[in-house]
Amino acid sequence: EGNEPGDSTKITYCELLHKVCQFANVLRSQGVKKGDRVSIYMPMILELVIAMLACARIGALHSVVFAGFSADSLCERILDCGCSLLIT
């Protein structure tokens, strides 16, 4: 379910697995490996869940910064965790 009361999406486990594996391959192609830190700056959408699960799948640590935070807050969190990639 999204931020709005009527905003929802349905997906099967098979479809979710396929999308997570696809995005995990994208992360690997960008040089992300086990133990790397990744920041995710997205609203509450399906792609946020896919990005989180893809990070977990390859062993990368992820930090979610929800889209309501300011650019300064995002910058501080990126620097604090020493992330190697930002997903928006």
DOKOLSE-739031 format. One record per atom (N, C-alpha, C): atom name; x, y, z; residue number from 1; residue in three letters. Coordinates in pm, whole numbers, plus 50000, padded with zeros to 5 digits. Example, Ala and Ser with C-alpha at 12.3 -4.5 7.8 and 13.67 -1.06 7.14 Angstrom:
<recs>
REC/name/px/py/pz/resi/resn
REC/N/51319/49431/50780/1/Ala
REC/CA/51230/49550/50780/1/Ala
REC/C/51320/49670/50780/1/Ala
REC/N/51285/49775/50708/2/Ser
REC/CA/51367/49894/50714/2/Ser
REC/C/51290/50003/50787/2/Ser
</recs>
This chain:
<recs>
REC/name/px/py/pz/resi/resn
REC/N/50083/49882/50000/1/Glu
REC/CA/50000/50000/50000/1/Glu
REC/C/50088/50124/50000/1/Glu
REC/N/50044/50224/49927/2/Gly
REC/CA/50120/50347/49916/2/Gly
REC/C/50081/50451/50020/2/Gly
REC/N/50118/50574/49995/3/Asn
REC/CA/50090/50683/50090/3/Asn
REC/C/49943/50722/50092/3/Asn
REC/N/49878/50717/49978/4/Glu
REC/CA/49737/50754/49967/4/Glu
REC/C/49650/50636/50006/4/Glu
REC/N/49532/50660/50065/5/Pro
REC/CA/49446/50550/50109/5/Pro
REC/C/49409/50450/50000/5/Pro
REC/N/49382/50493/49879/6/Gly
REC/CA/49341/50403/49772/6/Gly
REC/C/49456/50355/49684/6/Gly
REC/N/49578/50392/49717/7/Asp
REC/CA/49695/50360/49635/7/Asp
REC/C/49753/50225/49676/7/Asp
REC/N/49732/50123/49593/8/Ser
REC/CA/49787/49991/49623/8/Ser
REC/C/49820/49918/49494/8/Ser
REC/N/49907/49820/49505/9/Thr
REC/CA/49950/49738/49393/9/Thr
REC/C/49952/49593/49437/9/Thr
REC/N/49915/49504/49348/10/Lys
REC/CA/49923/49362/49378/10/Lys
REC/C/50027/49298/49288/10/Lys
REC/N/50105/49208/49347/11/Ile
REC/CA/50212/49142/49273/11/Ile
REC/C/50226/49001/49330/11/Ile
REC/N/50257/48906/49245/12/Thr
REC/CA/50277/48769/49294/12/Thr
REC/C/50420/48753/49344/12/Thr
REC/N/50443/48650/49423/13/Tyr
REC/CA/50578/48622/49471/13/Tyr
REC/C/50673/48597/49355/13/Tyr
REC/N/50625/48529/49252/14/Cys
REC/CA/50708/48499/49135/14/Cys
REC/C/50749/48629/49063/14/Cys
REC/N/50652/48720/49045/15/Glu
REC/CA/50683/48848/48981/15/Glu
REC/C/50780/48929/49066/15/Glu
REC/N/50760/48928/49197/16/Leu
REC/CA/50849/49000/49287/16/Leu
REC/C/50991/48944/49280/16/Leu
REC/N/51003/48813/49284/17/Leu
REC/CA/51135/48750/49275/17/Leu
REC/C/51205/48788/49146/17/Leu
REC/N/51132/48786/49035/18/His
REC/CA/51189/48821/48905/18/His
REC/C/51241/48966/48906/18/His
REC/N/51161/49059/48958/19/Lys
REC/CA/51202/49200/48961/19/Lys
REC/C/51320/49222/49056/19/Lys
REC/N/51319/49152/49171/20/Val
REC/CA/51430/49165/49266/20/Val
REC/C/51559/49113/49205/20/Val
REC/N/51553/48999/49138/21/Cys
REC/CA/51673/48943/49073/21/Cys
REC/C/51724/49036/48964/21/Cys
REC/N/51632/49094/48886/22/Gln
REC/CA/51672/49188/48782/22/Gln
REC/C/51745/49307/48843/22/Gln
REC/N/51689/49364/48950/23/Phe
REC/CA/51751/49482/49009/23/Phe
REC/C/51881/49447/49081/23/Phe
REC/N/51889/49327/49136/24/Ala
REC/CA/52014/49283/49198/24/Ala
REC/C/52124/49277/49093/24/Ala
REC/N/52090/49233/48973/25/Asn
REC/CA/52188/49230/48864/25/Asn
REC/C/52229/49371/48822/25/Asn
REC/N/52135/49466/48826/26/Val
REC/CA/52168/49605/48796/26/Val
REC/C/52266/49658/48900/26/Val
REC/N/52239/49629/49027/27/Leu
REC/CA/52330/49674/49133/27/Leu
REC/C/52469/49615/49114/27/Leu
REC/N/52475/49486/49083/28/Arg
REC/CA/52605/49422/49059/28/Arg
REC/C/52678/49487/48942/28/Arg
REC/N/52603/49521/48836/29/Ser
REC/CA/52667/49583/48719/29/Ser
REC/C/52720/49722/48753/29/Ser
REC/N/52666/49786/48858/30/Gln
REC/CA/52714/49916/48904/30/Gln
REC/C/52829/49902/49004/30/Gln
REC/N/52871/49778/49029/31/Gly
REC/CA/52985/49755/49116/31/Gly
REC/C/52951/49735/49263/31/Gly
REC/N/52822/49723/49296/32/Val
REC/CA/52783/49702/49435/32/Val
REC/C/52807/49555/49469/32/Val
REC/N/52871/49533/49584/33/Lys
REC/CA/52900/49395/49626/33/Lys
REC/C/52865/49379/49774/33/Lys
REC/N/52881/49258/49823/34/Lys
REC/CA/52849/49227/49962/34/Lys
REC/C/52925/49319/50057/34/Lys
REC/N/52851/49376/50153/35/Gly
REC/CA/52912/49465/50250/35/Gly
REC/C/52910/49611/50213/35/Gly
REC/N/52883/49644/50085/36/Asp
REC/CA/52874/49784/50044/36/Asp
REC/C/52748/49846/50105/36/Asp
REC/N/52749/49977/50118/37/Arg
REC/CA/52634/50049/50171/37/Arg
REC/C/52564/50125/50060/37/Arg
REC/N/52432/50114/50058/38/Val
REC/CA/52349/50177/49955/38/Val
REC/C/52241/50259/50024/38/Val
REC/N/52221/50383/49981/39/Ser
REC/CA/52110/50465/50031/39/Ser
REC/C/51998/50462/49929/39/Ser
REC/N/51876/50456/49979/40/Ile
REC/CA/51758/50454/49893/40/Ile
REC/C/51671/50573/49931/40/Ile
REC/N/51645/50661/49835/41/Tyr
REC/CA/51567/50783/49855/41/Tyr
REC/C/51447/50778/49763/41/Tyr
REC/N/51337/50719/49813/42/Met
REC/CA/51219/50697/49730/42/Met
REC/C/51092/50710/49814/42/Met
REC/N/50980/50740/49749/43/Pro
REC/CA/50852/50737/49821/43/Pro
REC/C/50807/50592/49842/43/Pro
REC/N/50695/50574/49908/44/Met
REC/CA/50642/50441/49935/44/Met
REC/C/50579/50384/49808/44/Met
REC/N/50663/50325/49723/45/Ile
REC/CA/50618/50262/49600/45/Ile
REC/C/50678/50122/49593/45/Ile
REC/N/50629/50041/49502/46/Leu
REC/CA/50675/49903/49489/46/Leu
REC/C/50825/49895/49463/46/Leu
REC/N/50878/49990/49387/47/Glu
REC/CA/51020/49988/49353/47/Glu
REC/C/51109/50006/49477/47/Glu
REC/N/51058/50070/49581/48/Leu
REC/CA/51132/50082/49706/48/Leu
REC/C/51154/49944/49767/48/Leu
REC/N/51050/49865/49772/49/Val
REC/CA/51060/49728/49826/49/Val
REC/C/51153/49644/49741/49/Val
REC/N/51144/49657/49611/50/Ile
REC/CA/51230/49581/49520/50/Ile
REC/C/51376/49619/49544/50/Ile
REC/N/51405/49748/49559/51/Ala
REC/CA/51542/49793/49582/51/Ala
REC/C/51595/49739/49715/51/Ala
REC/N/51512/49742/49820/52/Met
REC/CA/51555/49692/49950/52/Met
REC/C/51585/49542/49943/52/Met
REC/N/51498/49466/49881/53/Leu
REC/CA/51518/49322/49871/53/Leu
REC/C/51636/49287/49782/53/Leu
REC/N/51660/49367/49678/54/Ala
REC/CA/51775/49342/49590/54/Ala
REC/C/51905/49365/49665/54/Ala
REC/N/51908/49468/49749/55/Cys
REC/CA/52028/49492/49832/55/Cys
REC/C/52050/49373/49925/55/Cys
REC/N/51945/49329/49989/56/Ala
REC/CA/51956/49215/50081/56/Ala
REC/C/52001/49090/50006/56/Ala
REC/N/51954/49073/49884/57/Arg
REC/CA/51987/48954/49805/57/Arg
REC/C/52137/48944/49775/57/Arg
REC/N/52202/49059/49752/58/Ile
REC/CA/52345/49054/49720/58/Ile
REC/C/52432/49082/49843/58/Ile
REC/N/52369/49107/49958/59/Gly
REC/CA/52445/49127/50080/59/Gly
REC/C/52490/49269/50104/59/Gly
REC/N/52430/49363/50033/60/Ala
REC/CA/52462/49504/50054/60/Ala
REC/C/52373/49560/50164/60/Ala
REC/N/52428/49646/50245/61/Leu
REC/CA/52351/49712/50350/61/Leu
REC/C/52277/49830/50289/61/Leu
REC/N/52152/49849/50329/62/His
REC/CA/52076/49961/50274/62/His
REC/C/52022/50050/50384/62/His
REC/N/52013/50177/50351/63/Ser
REC/CA/51958/50277/50440/63/Ser
REC/C/51847/50350/50364/63/Ser
REC/N/51725/50342/50415/64/Val
REC/CA/51612/50405/50347/64/Val
REC/C/51591/50545/50404/64/Val
REC/N/51589/50643/50315/65/Val
REC/CA/51557/50781/50349/65/Val
REC/C/51431/50815/50271/65/Val
REC/N/51321/50833/50341/66/Phe
REC/CA/51196/50855/50271/66/Phe
REC/C/51195/50990/50202/66/Phe
REC/N/51120/51000/50094/67/Ala
REC/CA/51123/51114/50004/67/Ala
REC/C/51082/51246/50069/67/Ala
REC/N/51025/51243/50186/68/Gly
REC/CA/50984/51366/50252/68/Gly
REC/C/51098/51442/50317/68/Gly
REC/N/51216/51382/50328/69/Phe
REC/CA/51330/51448/50392/69/Phe
REC/C/51393/51549/50298/69/Phe
REC/N/51455/51650/50355/70/Ser
REC/CA/51518/51755/50274/70/Ser
REC/C/51650/51705/50215/70/Ser
REC/N/51704/51784/50123/71/Ala
REC/CA/51831/51749/50059/71/Ala
REC/C/51944/51748/50162/71/Ala
REC/N/51938/51840/50259/72/Asp
REC/CA/52042/51844/50363/72/Asp
REC/C/52039/51718/50449/72/Asp
REC/N/51919/51673/50484/73/Ser
REC/CA/51907/51550/50564/73/Ser
REC/C/51959/51431/50486/73/Ser
REC/N/51926/51426/50358/74/Leu
REC/CA/51975/51317/50273/74/Leu
REC/C/52126/51318/50267/74/Leu
REC/N/52185/51437/50249/75/Cys
REC/CA/52331/51451/50242/75/Cys
REC/C/52398/51402/50370/75/Cys
REC/N/52343/51441/50484/76/Glu
REC/CA/52399/51398/50613/76/Glu
REC/C/52395/51247/50628/76/Glu
REC/N/52286/51186/50589/77/Arg
REC/CA/52273/51041/50602/77/Arg
REC/C/52366/50967/50508/77/Arg
REC/N/52384/51020/50388/78/Ile
REC/CA/52476/50958/50292/78/Ile
REC/C/52618/50963/50347/78/Ile
REC/N/52658/51077/50399/79/Leu
REC/CA/52793/51092/50453/79/Leu
REC/C/52812/51008/50579/79/Leu
REC/N/52711/51003/50665/80/Asp
REC/CA/52722/50925/50789/80/Asp
REC/C/52740/50776/50764/80/Asp
REC/N/52667/50723/50666/81/Cys
REC/CA/52676/50577/50643/81/Cys
REC/C/52785/50544/50541/81/Cys
REC/N/52839/50643/50472/82/Gly
REC/CA/52945/50616/50374/82/Gly
REC/C/52898/50531/50259/82/Gly
REC/N/52781/50564/50207/83/Cys
REC/CA/52725/50480/50101/83/Cys
REC/C/52799/50496/49969/83/Cys
REC/N/52797/50391/49889/84/Ser
REC/CA/52865/50392/49761/84/Ser
REC/C/52769/50416/49645/84/Ser
REC/N/52638/50411/49673/85/Leu
REC/CA/52538/50429/49566/85/Leu
REC/C/52411/50487/49627/85/Leu
REC/N/52346/50577/49555/86/Leu
REC/CA/52218/50633/49594/86/Leu
REC/C/52114/50593/49490/86/Leu
REC/N/52007/50530/49536/87/Ile
REC/CA/51898/50491/49446/87/Ile
REC/C/51784/50589/49467/87/Ile
REC/N/51739/50653/49358/88/Thr
REC/CA/51628/50748/49367/88/Thr
REC/C/51517/50707/49274/88/Thr
</recs>
